Amino acid sequence: MKALILVLATLLALQAQRDRPQQGALKVGDKAPDFTLKVLNSDKEFKLSDNFGKRPTFLIFGSYT
């Protein structure tokens, strides 16, 4: 359940970021930019850089309607 909440929060943050103008585009092989997300229904936050080297982090894009 926590993983699903994290994925949904990530998708919402990425959509908000997509709607803002970008100064540069990532290329294949570039390091992912750091970001912090609030975990839904919790006071906790997820920060990408805190996860480096600890466990894989996946961004899943799709429609589940």
Secondary structure, DSSP 8 states (H G I E B T S, - for coil): -HHHHHHHHHHHHHHHHHTS--SS---TT------EEE-TTSS-EEEHHHHTTTS----------
